[in-house]
Amino acid sequence: MDERRRAPRLQEENEVTITVVSGGNDLPEEKVIHNRSKDISASGARIQAHIYLPVDTLLMMEMKLNTVREMITVIGKVKWVKIIYEDESYEAGVQFVNTPGDAVRKLRDYVSWKLEYNKK
């Protein structure tokens, strides 16, 4: 199977505050959601949420990176959704879009540093 990822992905949980910016008709009533990312890269993340986020929903995500205790804000679009427990837990793949270069650079540097650190 070919790897389609654009950037290395780090398997790490981080706190995420998600704000729903826009989307289709099935948007959740909650506009701010506190949950976790399951993995991250400079181009996207897999997040876990307690509400369903439809594909193409635009999100603002404030991610608190564990090791460096830094907050990074990114804009992302939901690309896929997986039901973990019906009406309780969902996973979503989020691709970062229109994200400032500084945030992308910080994520890329963090992921590279952590992957190198974990090899030791």
Sequence and secondary structure as in RCSB ss.txt:
>XXXX:A:sequence
MDERRRAPRLQEENEVTITVVSGGNDLPEEKVIHNRSKDISASGARIQAHIYLPVDTLLMMEMKLNTVREMITVI
GKVKWVKIIYEDESYEAGVQFVNTPGDAVRKLRDYVSWKLEYNKK
>XXXX:A:secstr
     SS  EEEEEEEEEEEEE STT  S SEEEEEEEEE SSEEEEEESS   TT EEEEEEEETTTTEEEEEE
EEEEEEEEEETTTEEEEEEEE S  HHHHHHHHHHHHHHHHHHH 
